Amino acid sequence: MAGQPYDYVIVGGGSAGCVLAARLSERAANRVCLLEAGDDYAPGEEPPEVLDSFAGTAHSNPRFTWAGLTCAFSPRPSNAPDERKRPRYTQGRVIGGGSSVNGMISIRGLPADYDDWQARGASGWGWEGVLPFFRKLETDTDFDGPMHGKDGPVPLRRIFPDRWPGYTRAVMEAVKEQGFRYHEDQNATFEDGYYPLAICNMNDSRVSAAIAYLTRAVRARGNLTILGGVHAERLAFDGVRVTGIHVRRNGRAETIGAKEVIVSTGAIHSPALLMRSGIGPAAHLRDHGIDVIADRPGVGQHLMEHPGVNIGAYMKRAARLPPGMRRQMLAGMRFSSGHEGCPPADMYLVPTNKAAWHAIGTRLGLVMIWVNRSYSTGQVTLKSPDPAAEPDVDFNMCSDPRDLNRLVAATRMAAALHNAPAIRDAVHEIFPISYSDRARKLGVYGRWNRIQTAIGGAVMDSSSFARRTIIRTLIADGPSLDELIADDATAEAWVRQTVLGHWHASCTCRMGAADDPGAVTDPAGRVYGVEGLRVCDASIMPMVPSANTNIPTIMVGEKIAAAVLEGR
């Protein structure tokens, strides 16, 4: 592109990128350009799939995600290192990024999470340092007080127990019988118990970061340019100073100049872009024929997620979502494993009253269990220097024994929970879920899958034999619930085989002190070893917080934007 360079080019229009674009362009002297690989939608033109309160509609649609991105959740077997499950890993490829396809759960995490960030070298990112930015981003429609914001761009609300559908109500009743207490506000109360989930949703419609921050008034600013359909290939350099970004737009190569580039493409693609550009582990870059600009061993390392498993149930009609209700995740439970060396409130459980967008999914409920304070780490590496090639993503889940042992114990707890009368009265069948390749393919949003599942769902309702056969062949071809409860070894093997993530990838360009060789950025997001470059997304988190990562990532965007505007 010809002309003067922008003051700031933001690469990636996701949860953090939208915040940066809105905040940096508030200052009229700043010329700001926001680049998004996927489609941009103006206010009022968002597709109905994105606006849907049921997250699976957008999440399962390849139109809004990186269709070729796959991962390995579990470690490579030592006796067969090339044999790995490679399921798709969903990352948003649309304006709003993950906030346009995720579950809309809006939890901050624990104060201890952020105090730990500060202890790990992210100066200023302790709880007292981040709380003002959590307040700044939100308008909490349910609660007032010093813990909450009332005039931020992101509206938060909750659906309280009187409106919970049958299966959700049954699971939470079983939890209550186990002695867990009910609390109303998970973003201000940090003890164990069950809560209505805070969600970024208004009038039964998703509010993505794009909807919240890139309003008509913001888009009308003469100093803000938003470009969709732009694929970032490599950073442009003059020595060690970043001068812009090489992109491909409408099939043509272009270079967009910038006084400063802020990379906000997420914990998978941000490290990949840095490595393709010569910033990363020197030996790995040289293996791919990439000239080393800055040897930063931490780029792509320390990949974190929330490892989890699912228990499924075939719901009776009365327990399913009532007609007209789209929202399927309404409640969650924070609980402590009690495992040696692990903090309180380190585990999480969420019932969902609808497992997938299609007709079989409307009949299936899930209890999702995950390690909310995880320790296993993986890596993102390059398969090729080709910008069109997706990186190699290895989460290495449950490689840390603390994660494995806690998830096994939580699996058995959740399995036993399903023997509670409240749940047994709400369902026909209960089973541990082992996703087959056929089930994954059936989950892709499309007309043919809609037809197949409509037929399958009707058959499952009409015949218990057909129902059990379809469940066994399509969804649950592993051990039974009773086998998981009875035997540790069976439960451990099942966890290792079926563990998956929750699209909370983080920590691959982590913040840290200048003398930390694994740190990639300083606490203001500036990349060590080069000039004119920041990273601002979930990749800079030193540890994954005890929360779904969307609201923490928006907070990161707010805090880094403030640092930029303050000249830090």
Secondary structure, 3 states (H helix, E strand, C coil): CCCCCEEEEEECCCHHHHHHHHHHCCCCCCCEEEEECCECCCCCCCCHHHHCCCCHHHHCCHHHECCCCECECCCCCCCCCCCCCCCECCCECECCHHHHCCCCECCCCCHHHHHHHHHCCCCCCCHHHHHHHHHHHEEECCCCCCCCCECCCEEEEECCHHHCCHHHHHHHHHHHHCCCCECCCCCCCCCCEEEECEECEECCEECCHHHHHCCHHHHCCCCEEEEECEEEEEEEEECCEEEEEEEEECCEEEEEEEEEEEECCHHHHHHHHHHHCCEECHHHHHHCCCCCCEECCCCCEEEECCCEEEEEEEECHHHCCCCCCCCCECEEEEECCCCCCCCCCCEEEEEECCCCCCCCHHHEEEEEEEECCCCCCEEEECCCCCCCCCCEEECCCCCCHHHHHHHHHHHHHHHHHCCCHHHHCCEEEEEECCCCHHHHHHCCCCHHHHHHHHHHHHHHHHCHHHHHHHHHHHHCCCCCHHHHHHCHHHHHHHHHHHCECCCCCECCCCECCCCCCCCCECCCCEECCCECEEECCHHHCCCCCCCCCHHHHHHHHHHHHHHHHCCC
